[in-house]
Amino acid sequence: MEVSPIFWVIFSIIIVVMLALDLGVFNKKSHEIKVKEALAWVGVWISLAMIFNLIVLKQFGKTKALEFLTAYVIEYSLSIDNIFVFIMVFSFFAVKKEYQHKVLFWGILGAVVMRAIFIFAGVALINRFHWIVIIFGAFLVFTGLKMLFQREEAKVDPEKNGLVRLFRKFLPVTDHLHNDSFFIRKDKKTYATPLFIVLLIIESTDLIFAVDSIPAVLAISKDTFIVFTSNIFAILGLRSLYFAVSGIMGLFRFLKIGLALVLTFVGLKMLASFFHFEIPVTLSLSIIVSILLLSILASVIIKKDDSPSDMLMQDN
């Protein structure tokens, strides 16, 4: 699909203006993001994505609009995994809630740049070497099945993060936080604060998540404009989603199974496309949404069994 430069400019302006308003106006001073405020921003970002989707529908037709919507749903749902990492990292470093927004703002801004590189490189590779979809597809199926049968949650260990270890070789790090500062000057020497280490961990983990999510979106569309815009809208809405649902993530215990099934499905879809068996975008969207809704519904309906220790205490 040939996209006029004007659409790239419009999209860029929307993103820059919203980010400027976010950090420069609404969150100029560090403060704790309450659930009500977070939900309002979730609504803003989803609304912007849907308005943009209507523009895609009007300018490029139903198929491209469905591709955008499906890619957006996939990226937004898979990004939920990032929230688990955010919770663990902020908890490990005891980052106050009023400072978390600033870290996520700059972390996601960096993620936008990294994902842009991934997306343009991925689309170029698929367009030039079509056989690479087999590698992407097999990788997604493997990742989905691994997530499905993984019993324990992955642990985040800052000391084992390669980026953090490398950074500490070049710049000293203070022992404690200094409000919301990433760097401080002390005795004419620059020190990084643990808050900057948190930022590095979030950046590096997002890079790892992008390895899964971007091939998944490429299974839906090979159009750079569709893949990039849907990905960025989803990522920018993730920060607000974190503050809205971080406190209740434990209630959706079957959501990870749903995400694993989504990854497996889009991997199989990509493999099928290599053999010229295309699953319609409408059907793909229906299957993905159904999997996510069923996993959430199961989490609400099916109660967690009492543990043996709890049952023993009840008997006594």
Contacts in CASP RR format, 6 or more apart in sequence:
PFRMAT RR
TARGET T0000
AUTHOR 0000-0000-0000
METHOD contacts of the structure
MODEL  1
MEVSPIFWVIFSIIIVVMLALDLGVFNKKSHEIKVKEALAWVGVWISLAM
IFNLIVLKQFGKTKALEFLTAYVIEYSLSIDNIFVFIMVFSFFAVKKEYQ
HKVLFWGILGAVVMRAIFIFAGVALINRFHWIVIIFGAFLVFTGLKMLFQ
REEAKVDPEKNGLVRLFRKFLPVTDHLHNDSFFIRKDKKTYATPLFIVLL
IIESTDLIFAVDSIPAVLAISKDTFIVFTSNIFAILGLRSLYFAVSGIMG
LFRFLKIGLALVLTFVGLKMLASFFHFEIPVTLSLSIIVSILLLSILASV
IIKKDDSPSDMLMQDN
1 60 0 8 1.000
1 64 0 8 1.000
1 223 0 8 1.000
1 225 0 8 1.000
1 226 0 8 1.000
3 225 0 8 1.000
7 59 0 8 1.000
7 225 0 8 1.000
8 225 0 8 1.000
11 52 0 8 1.000
11 229 0 8 1.000
14 48 0 8 1.000
14 52 0 8 1.000
15 112 0 8 1.000
15 232 0 8 1.000
15 236 0 8 1.000
18 44 0 8 1.000
18 48 0 8 1.000
18 236 0 8 1.000
19 105 0 8 1.000
19 109 0 8 1.000
19 236 0 8 1.000
22 41 0 8 1.000
22 105 0 8 1.000
23 102 0 8 1.000
23 105 0 8 1.000
27 33 0 8 1.000
27 101 0 8 1.000
27 102 0 8 1.000
27 105 0 8 1.000
30 98 0 8 1.000
30 99 0 8 1.000
30 101 0 8 1.000
30 102 0 8 1.000
30 179 0 8 1.000
30 180 0 8 1.000
31 98 0 8 1.000
31 101 0 8 1.000
32 96 0 8 1.000
32 97 0 8 1.000
32 98 0 8 1.000
33 97 0 8 1.000
33 100 0 8 1.000
33 101 0 8 1.000
33 240 0 8 1.000
33 243 0 8 1.000
34 243 0 8 1.000
35 243 0 8 1.000
35 244 0 8 1.000
37 243 0 8 1.000
38 240 0 8 1.000
38 241 0 8 1.000
38 242 0 8 1.000
38 243 0 8 1.000
38 244 0 8 1.000
39 240 0 8 1.000
39 244 0 8 1.000
41 237 0 8 1.000
41 239 0 8 1.000
41 240 0 8 1.000
41 243 0 8 1.000
42 237 0 8 1.000
42 240 0 8 1.000
42 241 0 8 1.000
42 244 0 8 1.000
43 240 0 8 1.000
44 240 0 8 1.000
45 233 0 8 1.000
45 236 0 8 1.000
45 237 0 8 1.000
45 240 0 8 1.000
46 237 0 8 1.000
48 233 0 8 1.000
49 72 0 8 1.000
49 230 0 8 1.000
49 233 0 8 1.000
49 234 0 8 1.000
52 68 0 8 1.000
52 229 0 8 1.000
52 233 0 8 1.000
53 65 0 8 1.000
53 68 0 8 1.000
53 69 0 8 1.000
53 72 0 8 1.000
54 65 0 8 1.000
56 64 0 8 1.000
56 65 0 8 1.000
56 68 0 8 1.000
56 226 0 8 1.000
56 229 0 8 1.000
57 64 0 8 1.000
57 65 0 8 1.000
63 281 0 8 1.000
64 221 0 8 1.000
64 223 0 8 1.000
64 226 0 8 1.000
66 281 0 8 1.000
66 282 0 8 1.000
66 285 0 8 1.000
67 220 0 8 1.000
67 221 0 8 1.000
67 223 0 8 1.000
67 226 0 8 1.000
67 281 0 8 1.000
68 221 0 8 1.000
68 226 0 8 1.000
68 229 0 8 1.000
68 230 0 8 1.000
69 230 0 8 1.000
69 285 0 8 1.000
70 220 0 8 1.000
70 221 0 8 1.000
70 281 0 8 1.000
70 284 0 8 1.000
70 285 0 8 1.000
70 288 0 8 1.000
71 217 0 8 1.000
71 220 0 8 1.000
71 221 0 8 1.000
71 226 0 8 1.000
71 227 0 8 1.000
71 230 0 8 1.000
71 231 0 8 1.000
72 230 0 8 1.000
72 233 0 8 1.000
72 234 0 8 1.000
73 285 0 8 1.000
73 288 0 8 1.000
73 289 0 8 1.000
73 292 0 8 1.000
74 213 0 8 1.000
74 216 0 8 1.000
74 217 0 8 1.000
74 220 0 8 1.000
74 262 0 8 1.000
74 266 0 8 1.000
74 288 0 8 1.000
75 213 0 8 1.000
75 216 0 8 1.000
75 217 0 8 1.000
75 230 0 8 1.000
75 231 0 8 1.000
75 234 0 8 1.000
75 235 0 8 1.000
76 234 0 8 1.000
76 237 0 8 1.000
76 238 0 8 1.000
76 241 0 8 1.000
77 259 0 8 1.000
77 262 0 8 1.000
77 288 0 8 1.000
77 292 0 8 1.000
78 209 0 8 1.000
78 212 0 8 1.000
78 213 0 8 1.000
78 216 0 8 1.000
78 259 0 8 1.000
78 262 0 8 1.000
78 263 0 8 1.000
79 209 0 8 1.000
79 213 0 8 1.000
79 234 0 8 1.000
79 235 0 8 1.000
79 238 0 8 1.000
79 241 0 8 1.000
80 241 0 8 1.000
80 255 0 8 1.000
80 259 0 8 1.000
81 209 0 8 1.000
81 256 0 8 1.000
81 259 0 8 1.000
82 205 0 8 1.000
82 206 0 8 1.000
82 209 0 8 1.000
82 238 0 8 1.000
82 242 0 8 1.000
83 238 0 8 1.000
83 241 0 8 1.000
83 242 0 8 1.000
83 245 0 8 1.000
83 246 0 8 1.000
83 249 0 8 1.000
84 153 0 8 1.000
84 249 0 8 1.000
85 156 0 8 1.000
85 202 0 8 1.000
85 205 0 8 1.000
86 100 0 8 1.000
86 104 0 8 1.000
86 202 0 8 1.000
86 242 0 8 1.000
86 246 0 8 1.000
87 246 0 8 1.000
87 249 0 8 1.000
88 155 0 8 1.000
88 156 0 8 1.000
89 95 0 8 1.000
89 156 0 8 1.000
89 158 0 8 1.000
89 198 0 8 1.000
89 201 0 8 1.000
89 202 0 8 1.000
89 205 0 8 1.000
90 100 0 8 1.000
90 103 0 8 1.000
90 198 0 8 1.000
92 156 0 8 1.000
92 158 0 8 1.000
93 158 0 8 1.000
93 177 0 8 1.000
93 194 0 8 1.000
93 195 0 8 1.000
93 197 0 8 1.000
93 198 0 8 1.000
94 177 0 8 1.000
95 103 0 8 1.000
95 177 0 8 1.000
95 195 0 8 1.000
95 198 0 8 1.000
96 177 0 8 1.000
98 180 0 8 1.000
99 177 0 8 1.000
99 179 0 8 1.000
99 180 0 8 1.000
99 195 0 8 1.000
100 243 0 8 1.000
101 239 0 8 1.000
101 243 0 8 1.000
102 180 0 8 1.000
103 195 0 8 1.000
103 198 0 8 1.000
103 199 0 8 1.000
103 202 0 8 1.000
104 202 0 8 1.000
104 239 0 8 1.000
104 242 0 8 1.000
105 239 0 8 1.000
106 199 0 8 1.000
107 199 0 8 1.000
107 202 0 8 1.000
107 203 0 8 1.000
107 206 0 8 1.000
108 206 0 8 1.000
108 235 0 8 1.000
108 236 0 8 1.000
108 238 0 8 1.000
108 239 0 8 1.000
110 203 0 8 1.000
111 203 0 8 1.000
111 206 0 8 1.000
111 207 0 8 1.000
111 210 0 8 1.000
111 235 0 8 1.000
112 232 0 8 1.000
112 235 0 8 1.000
112 236 0 8 1.000
114 203 0 8 1.000
114 206 0 8 1.000
114 207 0 8 1.000
114 210 0 8 1.000
115 210 0 8 1.000
115 214 0 8 1.000
115 228 0 8 1.000
115 231 0 8 1.000
115 232 0 8 1.000
115 235 0 8 1.000
116 228 0 8 1.000
116 232 0 8 1.000
118 210 0 8 1.000
118 211 0 8 1.000
118 214 0 8 1.000
119 214 0 8 1.000
119 224 0 8 1.000
119 227 0 8 1.000
119 228 0 8 1.000
119 231 0 8 1.000
120 224 0 8 1.000
120 228 0 8 1.000
122 214 0 8 1.000
122 218 0 8 1.000
123 218 0 8 1.000
123 222 0 8 1.000
123 223 0 8 1.000
123 224 0 8 1.000
123 227 0 8 1.000
125 132 0 8 1.000
126 132 0 8 1.000
126 133 0 8 1.000
126 136 0 8 1.000
126 218 0 8 1.000
126 222 0 8 1.000
127 222 0 8 1.000
130 274 0 8 1.000
131 274 0 8 1.000
133 218 0 8 1.000
133 219 0 8 1.000
133 270 0 8 1.000
133 271 0 8 1.000
133 273 0 8 1.000
133 274 0 8 1.000
134 271 0 8 1.000
134 274 0 8 1.000
136 215 0 8 1.000
136 218 0 8 1.000
136 219 0 8 1.000
136 267 0 8 1.000
136 270 0 8 1.000
137 215 0 8 1.000
137 219 0 8 1.000
137 266 0 8 1.000
137 267 0 8 1.000
137 268 0 8 1.000
137 270 0 8 1.000
137 271 0 8 1.000
138 267 0 8 1.000
138 271 0 8 1.000
139 215 0 8 1.000
140 212 0 8 1.000
140 215 0 8 1.000
140 216 0 8 1.000
140 219 0 8 1.000
140 263 0 8 1.000
140 264 0 8 1.000
140 266 0 8 1.000
140 267 0 8 1.000
140 270 0 8 1.000
141 263 0 8 1.000
141 264 0 8 1.000
141 267 0 8 1.000
141 268 0 8 1.000
141 271 0 8 1.000
143 212 0 8 1.000
143 263 0 8 1.000
144 260 0 8 1.000
144 261 0 8 1.000
144 263 0 8 1.000
144 264 0 8 1.000
145 260 0 8 1.000
145 264 0 8 1.000
147 256 0 8 1.000
147 259 0 8 1.000
147 260 0 8 1.000
147 263 0 8 1.000
148 257 0 8 1.000
148 260 0 8 1.000
148 261 0 8 1.000
148 264 0 8 1.000
156 201 0 8 1.000
156 205 0 8 1.000
158 164 0 8 1.000
158 197 0 8 1.000
158 201 0 8 1.000
159 165 0 8 1.000
161 200 0 8 1.000
161 201 0 8 1.000
161 204 0 8 1.000
162 204 0 8 1.000
163 200 0 8 1.000
163 201 0 8 1.000
163 203 0 8 1.000
163 204 0 8 1.000
164 197 0 8 1.000
164 200 0 8 1.000
164 201 0 8 1.000
164 204 0 8 1.000
167 192 0 8 1.000
167 197 0 8 1.000
167 200 0 8 1.000
171 190 0 8 1.000
171 191 0 8 1.000
171 192 0 8 1.000
172 189 0 8 1.000
172 191 0 8 1.000
172 192 0 8 1.000
173 191 0 8 1.000
173 192 0 8 1.000
173 193 0 8 1.000
173 194 0 8 1.000
173 196 0 8 1.000
173 197 0 8 1.000
174 184 0 8 1.000
174 186 0 8 1.000
174 191 0 8 1.000
174 192 0 8 1.000
174 193 0 8 1.000
174 194 0 8 1.000
175 194 0 8 1.000
176 193 0 8 1.000
176 194 0 8 1.000
177 193 0 8 1.000
177 194 0 8 1.000
177 195 0 8 1.000
178 184 0 8 1.000
178 193 0 8 1.000
178 195 0 8 1.000
180 195 0 8 1.000
181 193 0 8 1.000
181 195 0 8 1.000
182 192 0 8 1.000
182 193 0 8 1.000
182 195 0 8 1.000
182 196 0 8 1.000
182 199 0 8 1.000
183 190 0 8 1.000
183 191 0 8 1.000
183 192 0 8 1.000
183 193 0 8 1.000
183 196 0 8 1.000
184 190 0 8 1.000
184 191 0 8 1.000
184 193 0 8 1.000
185 191 0 8 1.000
212 263 0 8 1.000
213 231 0 8 1.000
214 227 0 8 1.000
214 231 0 8 1.000
215 267 0 8 1.000
215 270 0 8 1.000
216 262 0 8 1.000
216 263 0 8 1.000
216 266 0 8 1.000
216 267 0 8 1.000
217 227 0 8 1.000
217 230 0 8 1.000
217 231 0 8 1.000
218 227 0 8 1.000
218 270 0 8 1.000
219 266 0 8 1.000
219 267 0 8 1.000
219 269 0 8 1.000
219 270 0 8 1.000
219 273 0 8 1.000
220 266 0 8 1.000
220 269 0 8 1.000
220 281 0 8 1.000
220 284 0 8 1.000
221 227 0 8 1.000
251 299 0 8 1.000
251 300 0 8 1.000
252 295 0 8 1.000
252 296 0 8 1.000
252 299 0 8 1.000
253 299 0 8 1.000
253 304 0 8 1.000
254 295 0 8 1.000
254 296 0 8 1.000
254 298 0 8 1.000
254 299 0 8 1.000
254 302 0 8 1.000
255 292 0 8 1.000
255 295 0 8 1.000
255 296 0 8 1.000
255 299 0 8 1.000
257 295 0 8 1.000
258 291 0 8 1.000
258 292 0 8 1.000
258 294 0 8 1.000
258 295 0 8 1.000
259 292 0 8 1.000
259 295 0 8 1.000
261 291 0 8 1.000
261 295 0 8 1.000
262 288 0 8 1.000
262 291 0 8 1.000
262 292 0 8 1.000
265 284 0 8 1.000
265 287 0 8 1.000
265 288 0 8 1.000
265 291 0 8 1.000
266 284 0 8 1.000
266 288 0 8 1.000
269 279 0 8 1.000
269 284 0 8 1.000
272 278 0 8 1.000
272 279 0 8 1.000
306 314 0 8 1.000
END
